[in-house]
Amino acid sequence: MNLEGKRVCITGGGGFVGSHLADRLVADSDVTVVDTFANGRREWVPDAAAIVDGDIREASVIGEAITAETDLVFHLAADKDPSRDEVGQFRENNALTESVVERCREVGVDSIAFTSSSVVYGEAPRPTPEDYAPLEPISIYGASKLGEESLLSVHAHSHDFTVWNFRFANIVGPRLQLGAVIPDFIRKLREDPSELEILGDGRQEKSYMHIDDCVDAMCHVVEHADAPVNTYNLGTRTTTSVRTIADIVADEMGIEPEYTFTGGDRGWVGDVPRMRLSVEKLAALGWEPDGSSDDAVRQATRELLEQDFETESD
């Protein structure tokens, strides 16, 4: 789908990824952002975008955001806390996606791009390709994303939708908020530059991708992949350990803290300690990540050090 001139709705468009996506699209597309702004900020939404303020599970809100004139929905709205170990998160996230697909069917919108996650794979062999099976998530968050992918698959195969699923690595950059490792380290070290507590043993090792590359890859996939269901990993070919992230943050802050560790091989219940996605399918479509995970972490750290995120909501 050529995005130029299209009418696009972004659910969760006031959040970290959604607002950057809106920034990218407004130059050439007619963008509507719908968000409660519980996990984002209204000022992040570009002036050229229309804003619908509210919960997409409410008929009046989703009815205003997605109309018969909408060409494509980027569905990003979700409870994104990967450490939340409650079944309620599964119900809430799936209810958000149900609301979107039901409204799309009602008004004849047949194109949805969905932000999923690498956590749908669980603890899979690395690098993990998109066709790896069985998918066995180990967190409620991963289960919710897999459930949403399944619902979208049904609509693609039974109701003539076109669906793009993006299985994200760890996306980093400006506007990333507390709860993610880089801003958490910055906050802790601002409070006490002499010591940094690291969850787990610090050996957790994952792929990190800068938000600019993430948005560029999302747009490329939507414009070049046209199967009923198009599932793509978005990440880099390299990984970075939590300890290395601590080193990068400390280096960029010009300090040398002592590290302490909470212990164990993961940071929380459901944490996948090691993750690296195969991006060969993405490369075959004509888009390849430019930098490494270390590059993404260092760039994001520099950007976040210039951002007063501590008083902002996640």
Solvent accessible surface area in square Angstrom, and as a share of the most:
residue,aa,sasa,rsa
1,M,58,0.26
2,N,95,0.49
3,L,8,0.04
4,E,114,0.51
5,G,60,0.58
6,K,53,0.23
7,R,110,0.40
8,V,3,0.02
9,C,1,0.01
10,I,0,0.00
11,T,0,0.00
12,G,10,0.10
13,G,0,0.00
14,G,0,0.00
15,G,11,0.11
16,F,32,0.13
17,V,15,0.09
18,G,1,0.01
19,S,0,0.00
20,H,23,0.10
21,L,0,0.00
22,A,0,0.00
23,D,58,0.30
24,R,109,0.40
25,L,8,0.04
26,V,33,0.19
27,A,88,0.68
28,D,87,0.45
29,S,13,0.09
30,D,69,0.36
31,V,3,0.01
32,T,27,0.16
33,V,0,0.00
34,V,1,0.00
35,D,17,0.09
36,T,69,0.40
37,F,32,0.13
38,A,67,0.52
39,N,81,0.42
40,G,3,0.03
41,R,66,0.24
42,R,116,0.42
43,E,112,0.50
44,W,26,0.09
45,V,10,0.05
46,P,23,0.15
47,D,152,0.79
48,A,80,0.62
49,A,11,0.09
50,A,56,0.43
51,I,62,0.32
52,V,11,0.06
53,D,79,0.41
54,G,16,0.15
55,D,31,0.16
56,I,6,0.03
57,R,117,0.43
58,E,95,0.43
59,A,87,0.67
60,S,89,0.57
61,V,14,0.08
62,I,11,0.06
63,G,21,0.20
64,E,112,0.50
65,A,5,0.04
66,I,0,0.00
67,T,41,0.24
68,A,71,0.55
69,E,103,0.46
70,T,15,0.09
71,D,52,0.27
72,L,0,0.00
73,V,0,0.00
74,F,0,0.00
75,H,1,0.01
76,L,4,0.02
77,A,17,0.13
78,A,12,0.10
79,D,34,0.18
80,K,100,0.43
81,D,63,0.33
82,P,52,0.33
83,S,50,0.32
84,R,54,0.20
85,D,93,0.48
86,E,95,0.43
87,V,88,0.51
88,G,13,0.12
89,Q,0,0.00
90,F,72,0.30
91,R,156,0.57
92,E,61,0.27
93,N,0,0.00
94,N,17,0.08
95,A,34,0.26
96,L,19,0.09
97,T,0,0.00
98,E,77,0.34
99,S,18,0.12
100,V,0,0.00
101,V,2,0.01
102,E,108,0.48
103,R,41,0.15
104,C,0,0.00
105,R,125,0.45
106,E,128,0.57
107,V,31,0.18
108,G,62,0.59
109,V,5,0.03
110,D,73,0.38
111,S,6,0.04
112,I,0,0.00
113,A,0,0.00
114,F,2,0.01
115,T,8,0.05
116,S,3,0.02
117,S,11,0.07
118,S,9,0.06
119,V,30,0.17
120,V,0,0.00
121,Y,7,0.03
122,G,5,0.05
123,E,98,0.44
124,A,9,0.07
125,P,86,0.54
126,R,121,0.44
127,P,59,0.37
128,T,5,0.03
129,P,51,0.32
130,E,24,0.11
131,D,123,0.64
132,Y,59,0.23
133,A,75,0.58
134,P,83,0.52
135,L,49,0.24
136,E,110,0.49
137,P,36,0.23
138,I,69,0.35
139,S,17,0.11
140,I,36,0.18
141,Y,23,0.09
142,G,0,0.00
143,A,32,0.25
144,S,0,0.00
145,K,4,0.02
146,L,44,0.22
147,G,20,0.19
148,E,0,0.00
149,E,11,0.05
150,S,58,0.38
151,L,46,0.23
152,L,0,0.00
153,S,36,0.23
154,V,80,0.46
155,H,14,0.06
156,A,6,0.04
157,H,126,0.56
158,S,74,0.48
159,H,67,0.30
160,D,123,0.64
161,F,9,0.04
162,T,36,0.21
163,V,0,0.00
164,W,4,0.01
165,N,3,0.01
166,F,0,0.00
167,R,13,0.05
168,F,20,0.09
169,A,7,0.06
170,N,51,0.26
171,I,19,0.09
172,V,5,0.03
173,G,0,0.00
174,P,36,0.22
175,R,46,0.17
176,L,20,0.10
177,Q,4,0.02
178,L,50,0.25
179,G,65,0.62
180,A,28,0.22
181,V,38,0.22
182,I,0,0.00
183,P,0,0.00
184,D,32,0.16
185,F,7,0.03
186,I,0,0.00
187,R,65,0.24
188,K,44,0.19
189,L,1,0.00
190,R,94,0.34
191,E,120,0.54
192,D,62,0.32
193,P,70,0.44
194,S,72,0.46
195,E,85,0.38
196,L,0,0.00
197,E,83,0.37
198,I,0,0.00
199,L,79,0.39
200,G,0,0.00
201,D,46,0.24
202,G,1,0.01
203,R,164,0.60
204,Q,6,0.03
205,E,67,0.30
206,K,24,0.10
207,S,0,0.00
208,Y,6,0.02
209,M,0,0.00
210,H,7,0.03
211,I,0,0.00
212,D,84,0.43
213,D,40,0.20
214,C,0,0.00
215,V,6,0.04
216,D,49,0.25
217,A,0,0.00
218,M,0,0.00
219,C,3,0.02
220,H,33,0.15
221,V,0,0.00
222,V,0,0.00
223,E,69,0.31
224,H,102,0.45
225,A,7,0.05
226,D,125,0.65
227,A,47,0.36
228,P,68,0.43
229,V,41,0.24
230,N,8,0.04
231,T,17,0.10
232,Y,16,0.06
233,N,0,0.00
234,L,0,0.00
235,G,0,0.00
236,T,4,0.02
237,R,95,0.35
238,T,58,0.34
239,T,38,0.22
240,T,4,0.02
241,S,18,0.12
242,V,19,0.11
243,R,113,0.41
244,T,45,0.26
245,I,0,0.00
246,A,0,0.00
247,D,68,0.35
248,I,8,0.04
249,V,0,0.00
250,A,5,0.04
251,D,90,0.47
252,E,45,0.20
253,M,49,0.22
254,G,68,0.65
255,I,42,0.21
256,E,169,0.76
257,P,16,0.10
258,E,127,0.57
259,Y,39,0.15
260,T,55,0.32
261,F,75,0.31
262,T,75,0.44
263,G,40,0.39
264,G,52,0.50
265,D,70,0.36
266,R,68,0.25
267,G,17,0.16
268,W,86,0.30
269,V,110,0.63
270,G,10,0.10
271,D,4,0.02
272,V,12,0.07
273,P,10,0.06
274,R,89,0.32
275,M,17,0.07
276,R,74,0.27
277,L,2,0.01
278,S,16,0.10
279,V,1,0.01
280,E,98,0.44
281,K,82,0.35
282,L,0,0.00
283,A,21,0.16
284,A,94,0.73
285,L,40,0.20
286,G,57,0.55
287,W,26,0.09
288,E,98,0.44
289,P,18,0.11
290,D,138,0.72
291,G,33,0.32
292,S,33,0.21
293,S,0,0.00
294,D,60,0.31
295,D,82,0.42
296,A,7,0.05
297,V,0,0.00
298,R,73,0.27
299,Q,79,0.35
300,A,0,0.00
301,T,0,0.00
302,R,131,0.48
303,E,46,0.21
304,L,0,0.00
305,L,46,0.23
306,E,154,0.69
307,Q,29,0.13
308,D,94,0.49
309,F,0,0.00
310,E,66,0.29
311,T,114,0.66
312,E,31,0.14
313,S,49,0.32
314,D,85,0.44
